[in-house]
Amino acid sequence: MDEKLKQIEQTLEKYGQEQLLDEYNRLTDEKQKQDFLDSILTIDFNQVKTLYEKSKEEPAFANSKIEPIDYVDKSKLSNEEYEELKEIGTKEIKEGKLAVVTMAGGQGTRLGHSGPKGTFDLGLDTHKSIFEILTDILIKAREDYGVDIPWYIMTSEENNQQTEQFFKKHNYFGYPKGCITFFKQGKLPMISTDGKVLVDENHKIKEAADGHGGIFHSMLKDGVVYDMKARGIEWVFIGGVDNVLVKPVDPILLGMAVKKQVVAAGKSIVKANPQERVGVFCKRNGRPSVIEYTEITPEMAEETDENGELKYGESHILCNLFSLKAIEKVSQMELPYHIAFKKAKYIDQDGNLVVPEKPNAYKFEAFLFDAFESLENFAVLRVKREEEFAPVKNAEGVDSPETARKLYQDFHKQK
């Protein structure tokens, strides 16, 4: 114990993080003290230092060359083109080469729901949760293609236990237990504006999820990549938990990726209007990318092509297909971290709980779409909003349970 403490003291002194020892010295429970030291040992303080220094830099996108990206419009495919892609994709699915990953690390707090977002009742007559709605999609795929598609669900430290218990309680909604794997999203320390790692109200290191771009590291670290290889998986659809019209098993998207010989593909929908707050597909310095609505200029947002369509109108809806080889490559890279300035409760050096009224801490997130720029090639499939995108993000208004429920009901009435 003394040797461990001495090692930690030296590390904290080197990186100017001695304030963490104040918290250690205040703890009285020996197990709590041991756990606190162990958590310090998991922190990469060199990374923390680098991230803090980057918080002072101006975003690099300003000097990037941004261009529109080519796309395939699903609704404008000829019958011959559609059937060709469908045949190619169906063959891959039937041969068991596709897996589905759902990012479900969030809580339903913004919806007024106390559990994981996937356990939220959408308000249908059946009272199905979002998780059950997603399971229905995979059960339908089993009927269509004769295979049980492996489903990997990324949870978080906060909601993993609740999520697993929810599935167990509902007998996995009729899907084979052996085809469902849970793994956890990574976390990074939150730091103050002067670069100090914070301690939370539970006397633990203050941490936050490392963003959906952290999924690649998590898949490698938790053995998901190896499990997929063992199952003969070659393609992986990655999507968010909160889209109740998601089509993770789509032979057209898969067929397009195979035919075009790309290592990844994504779905887009047309922006509702130039000012819609969404990221859009583009080319950045000649590479596939996504430009956030905070990055795009008003002039670029309004710009149209010769057909009168928005040049930057392909919204990224977090519905992406990757070859397993691409995931392996990205999982061993360091994606850039984006900085968010947030309000964070913390314990100060005197042991007092501070509840800020305005943002006071930096949170660091990697974005999944930053992986696109490292890939040799990429394809975009434009789909219809009313058929494939019904997000549940806000309690009321846009992208709320009410709007998602209506889109879901309208879509299934037409089928």
N, C-alpha and C positions, 0 to 999 in steps of 0.2 A: 504493500500500500504506500509506504514512504517513498519507494523508488518511483512508483507511478506518479505520485503527487509532485515529486521533484522534477520529473520529465515534463509534466503539464505546466508547472511554474515556469520552466525555462522557455517552453513554447509560447506561453501567454506573454511573457516579458518580451520575447523576440518580436511579436506582432502587436504589441501595445494593447493587449486584451486582458490585462490584470484585473479588471473590474469583475470578471467571472469568479475570481477567487474570493471576492467579498461575499458573493452569494453562497459559495461553498462553505465558507467559515460561519455563515449564519445558520446553516442547516444543522439539525441536532440528531435526526434519525440516520443511523449508520448506513442502512440500505439506500436511503435517498442520497446520501453523500456519495456512495459508491456509484450509483446510477448517474449522478451528475458528472462525476469524473469520466465515466465511460462515454457519456454523450459528448463531452469536450474532445475526447480522443477521436471521435468520428468526424470532426470538423476539419476541412481543408482550409487552414487559415491563410495560406498563400492565395487560394482561390478567392476567399473573402476579401483580401486586400486588393486583388486585381479587380473584382467586381465593384468595390467601393471607388477605386480610381476611375473606372469607366463611368460611374454615375456623374462625374464632373464633365465628361466629354459631350460634345455635340453629336447628334445622330449622324451616322456616315452616309445615310441614303441621299443626302442633299447633293452629293457629287456623283451619284450613280446615273447611268444612262438607262432611262425607263422607256420601254416600247410595249405595244400591245402584243398579246400572245395569240397564236392560232388555236382554233377549237373546232370540234365536230359538234354540230347541232343534231341531237338525237331525233328531234321531230322532223328534220329535213332529210333524213336518210331515205333513200329509195327502198322499195320492198326487197330488192335484190341485196342491197348493202346491209339492210337490217337483218335479213335472214342469214347472210354470211357471217356477220359478227355473232349473232345468236348461236349459230351452230358451233363456231370456234369456242365461245365462252362456255356453252353447255357441256362440251366435251371435257374441258378442264375441270368443271365443277363435278361432273359425274365420276371423273377419275380421282376425286378426293384431293385435288391440289389447292383448294381454297380454304382459308381460315378467316374468322371474323374477330376483330378486337374492338371492344367497346370501352371508351374512356368514361369511367363512372366514379371519379374520386370526389365529386362535389356533394355538398349537403343541399337540402331544399330550402335553406333559410330564406332566400329571396321570395320563395313561393308561400311563405308562412308555414312550412312543413318542417318538422323537427328531425326527420330521418334523412338517409341518403336520397339524393334526387330521384334515383331509379325506383324507389319505393313509393313515389308520389302517385296518388289516385288521380287520373286525368279527368274524372267526372263523367265517364261514360256510364250508360245504364248497367253495364257489366261490372263496373267499379274496378276495372283492370288497372294495375299499376303500369308505369312506363316499362319496367322490367318484363312484365307479362306480355305487353304489346310487342316488345322486341323478340321475346321468345316465340311468339306466334309466327313471326316472320321466318324464323329458322325452322319451325315445324312445317310451315308451308313449303319451304325449300326442300325439306326431306321428302315430302309428297311429290314434288315436281322432279327431283333429280335422283331420288333413291339413295341418298347418302346423309349421314349425320355430320354436319359441318362443325369442326371444333370451334368453340367459342371461348375467347379469353377476355376476362373482364378486369380492367385496371381500376382498383379501388384506391383508397388512401389510408394512412394510419388511423385517421379519425373514423372512417366508416366501413373499414374492412369487415370487422366482426359483425356489425349490424347487417351488412349486405349478405354475407355468407349465411347468417341465421335466417334471413328473409327467404332466400332460395330454399334452404333446408325445410323451413316451415311450410312452404308451398310446394314441396316435393319437386322442386326445379321446374315447375309449371309444365311437367310432362316431357321435358327434354332430358336425354340421358345424362346422368350425373358425371359420368366419365368423359363427357365431351365439353364440360364446363370447367375452366381453370381460372382461379382468382390470383391476381398479383398486385403488388402495391406500387403506387406512384412515389417518386423520389421527393426529397425535401431539401431546402437550403435555409441557412440561418437568415433571419431578418436583422438588419443593422440600422443603427441610428444615423443621423445626418453627420455625425463626426466619426463614423466608421466603427462604432463599438457594437459587438454582438449583444443582442438583447436577451433578457431572461423574462419568461412569461409569468402570469399570475399563479401558475402551478409550480413555480420554482424549477422550471425546466428551460432549456435553450429555446428561445422563441424561433419557431421555424414556419415556413410556408411552402406549399407545393411548388415544385420547380417548373410548372407549366406543361402544356401538352407536348411540347417538344422533348420533354424528359422521358417520354414513353420508350424511346429506343434504348436508352441506357437501362431502364427498368426491365424491359423485355430480355436484355442480355443478362443482367445481374440476377434476375429471378428464374433464369433457366427456361423462359418461354421460347426463345429462339431455338434452343436445343430440342425442346419438346416438339416444336413444329417440324424440325428437320427429321426427327425420328418418325413422325407421322407422314412424311412425304409431302409436306406442304411446300408449294412454290409461290403462291400469291396470298397476300394478306390485305383484307379491307380494314381500314381503321376509321372509326367514326365516333361521334359523341353520343352520350346517353340521352340527350334531351331532344333529339329529333325523332318524333313518333311516325314519320313517313319515310324514314331512312330505308334504302334498298341496298343492304350490304351484299346480297347474293344477286348480282346483276350480270347476266351473261353478255350484255351489250358492252358494258364498261370493260369487262375482262377480255372479251373478244377483240375490242379495239386495241387494248394494250398488247395483246399477243400479236395481232396482225401488224401493228405499227412497230413492233419490236422495241417497245420502250420498257424501262425498268420501273416506271411509276405512272399513275394517272390520277386525275382528280375530277370531281363533278363541279359544275358551276351552274348558277342561275343568273338570269339577267337582273341587274340592279333595278329596284323598284323606281328609283329616281337618282339623278346624279349625286344628290346629297346623302343618300342612304349610308348609314355608318357601318360599312362592311369592308373587309379587305377584298382586293380584286387580284385575279391572276394577271401576270405581266411577264415581260422579260426584263431582268435587271442585269445590265452589262452583258447581254447576250445569253443569260442563263434563265431557266424557268424560276419564277419567284411569285411572291404575293406582296403587294404594296398595301399597307394599312391605310384606313381612311384618314388617319392623323398625318400621314406622309404625303398624300396626294394633294396637288394644288387645286384650287377651284377651277382653274382653266383646264387642267387635265381631266378633271371630273366631268366637265361639260362637253369636252371634245367629242365630235362624232366622225364616223367614217363616210365613205361615198354612198352607203346605203342608209345613212341617217341614224345608224346605231351608235351607242356609246363606244368609243375606242377602248375605254377601261370600264367595261360593264359586266365582266365575268366574275360574279361574286364567289369567293371561296367559302364553301358551306361545310368544311371539315368532313368531307366524304372522299377519302383517298385510298387508292389501291397501290400497294408496293409489292415488288418482287421480294422474296425472302432474302435474296442476295443483296438487294438495295438496303434492306433493314440491317443486315449484318454489317454492311459498310458504314452506315450512318451511326450505328450503335457504338462504334469504336472511335467516333469523332466527337469533338466538342462543338456543339452548336452555340451561336452567340446568345448571350442572355440579355433580355430586355428588362428595363428598370421601371417599376411601378412605385409611386410614392403613396403610401397608405397610412391610415391611422392604426396604431398598434399599442395596446396596453402593455406595460412592462413594469418590472421591479427596478427602482433606481438604486444607486450605490448605498443609500441609507436604508434600504429595505422597504421603502414605501411603494405602494402601487400607484402608478401614474396612469390616468385615463385621459388621453389627449382629446382636444376638441377639434383639432385639425391634423392633417397628415404630418407624421413625424419620423417615419421609418421607410427604408428601402426594401422592396421585395423583388426577387430576381426570377424571371421566367424565361424558359426557352420555348420557342414556337415551332410546332411541327413543320410548318411550311418553310422554315429556314433550311430544312433538309433538301428542299427541291434544288437549290443552287449547286449542291454538291453532286447531283445526278447527271449522267451523260445525256439523258433525254426524258421527256415528259409529255403526256398528252392530256388534253382537257375535253371533257364531254359536257356540253350544255344540256341541261334537263329542265323540265318545267317545275316551277315553284310549287304549284298546286298538286303535283304528283309525288314530289320527293323531299319537300322541306317544310316541316311544321315544328319549329323549335319551341321549347317550353323554358323560357328564361326569366320572365318578369311576372309578378303577381297579377298585374292588370295591364291593359293596353296592348301594345305591339308585342308579339312573341310571348303571349301569356297562355295559361291553360285554356282560356276561352277561345282564342284564335286557333291554337293547335287542335283543340277538340273539334272545331268546325271544319278545319281542313281535313282532319282524319275522317270525320263522318261523311263529308262530301265525297272524298276519294273512294271510300268503301261502298257508298251508295251506287256509284257509277259502275262498279265491278260486277 
